[in-house]
Amino acid sequence: MNYFISFNMVESYQENLFNNSNYNYNINENEDKIFIFELIFKNFNSKNKKLRLIKKSNNGKLLTYTDGFIYDTTKKINITIIDINNPLNHINIDCLLNQSSKYTLLLNNNISIEFYENKGILESNYNIIDI
């Protein structure tokens, strides 16, 4: 769902808010974790596809059957993960898919991602430990 607010509306709201109040409040930032995943898929025929996802959890499904990426044609995936609350904290990972076992696991101190084949389609799960 998208929300659009015109600049004039926001400006007039802020003026009314501060003019009618004797106090200023400090609103704390939301501590919820929100991550941007940028995946660049490199195929055996040197064609690239890019997918950007927004995830609001430290773990879950990254790719599903409905995304439609074919496991056998995907050679390599470049993954960038950005923490929205602190964009300077990010991870870059290059992943070469294991074509023989149809399963690849990336594991380091910050994240674990598993890629696997389901009926010929590439699927994956992720778990962010710390960024």
Protein Blocks (a to p, Z undefined) as FASTA:
>chain_A
ZZdddfklmmmmmmmmmmmpcbdcdddddfbdcdddddddddfkopacddddddfbfbdc
fbdfklopafklpmbdcdddddfklmmbccdddddddfklopacdddfkbccddddeehi
acdddddfbZZ
